[in-house]
Amino acid sequence: MAFEGLADRLQNVMNKIRGKGKVTEADVKEMMREVRLALLEADVNFKVVKDFIKRVSERAVGQEVLKSLTPGQQVIKVVKEELTALMGGEQSKIAVSNRPPTVIMMVGLQGAGKTTTTGKLANLLRKKYNRKPLLVAADIYRPAAIKQLETLGKQLNMPVFSLGDQVSPVEIAKQALAKAKEEHHDYVLIDTAGRLHIDEALMDELKQIKEVTKPDEIFLVVDAMTGQDAVNVAQSFNEQLGLTGVILTKLDGDTRGGAALSIKAVTNTPIKFVGMGEKMDALEPFHPERMASRILGMGDVLTLIEKAQAAIDEEKAKELEQKMRTMSFTFDDFLEQLGQVRKMGPLDDIIKMLPGANKIKGLNNIQVDEKQISRVEAIIRSMTKEEKTNPEIINASRKKRIAKGSGTSVQEVNRLLKQFEEMKKMMKMMTTMTKGKKKGFRFPFM
């Protein structure tokens, strides 16, 4: 996961100062030395690090911090605020043209995941913002680029405009725009050609596409794994085209995160979205404050809630709450809840979004065994309708049949039955405790 090394280093530094009743300038100086090393190791641009340390130091040794009742916490607050500012301050939202369609040019070098990201962005626009996008295949040079976008279009059940690889990208973009207006699409996403390196021919073509389509957004797709090279590429594209935003791919990979912390400061171009996985729904709006919280080990509850709200059916959640109150919660309900929680993404990533999770020893190395969850699902699916509703009827012979049908052991079936009973008792306690209190959003069976 991105930022893990940086997060560990910064959290250790913060923990040293967090509970201090008195903080001196010497304490701040020592802390800044550690922070500087942590940022440089994370491949953050040297000038960006220098400016960041200067700003934090000036604020941290101010009278309002050193003389406050909780100076340690005040210093951490300063670090968080400056880290947030470094990544852009507030979320930079996607443009909406008052004269549809809104045109987005997707640009970048080969290998950054531009075509896949174009599909992911179209999917996000439809699901999150209820838009009607048109994908445009304007990369006529890379073998199979057009086919790849058409395949993604079929997968997403979304239209793709293509004129093959014998028509110029400028003409393709021009005709696509006319088609979008005719069919009332409110977004046009143009997948342009990439190169292994930036060259004059590529830039001339992109400038011509920009001229004929007058895009509302020009998004540069860069691979976060490339570190400082990503920043250099962003700088070059920005100088030539005037970027409006950056999409970082592979931020879920083993990257040090330096690009995410440097791009906004170096190019003054905001990061608008981040790729957090290979699936077509693994693209998220970039929230600088939430990312700063995660880096400093403060969790990311807002993103967690958004993921839950997107994955969980509200009516079913209310129905489930009623079942919990009346103790009529069955294995069928449990199976349904497992499916909804799995839609939120890898469970080990979700756990790390909880505040204070960084303090749990060994959590950074945690890996939730998805196969084990699949085994639980297999056990439940091997039960009869009656057994799922009344698990107390499951005797020794039934356990053997369920174990055989699910490819598991009787011990595993016993373990699940015991855990299910314990969970039902816990639910009863929780619903009793919350009864009569104001109801807010609640995660299912958590």
Summary of the structure (lengths in Angstrom):
residues: 446
radius of gyration: 25.8
end to end distance: 24.5
largest distance: 74.8
contacts: 1406
relative contact order: 0.10
helix: 59%
strand: 9%
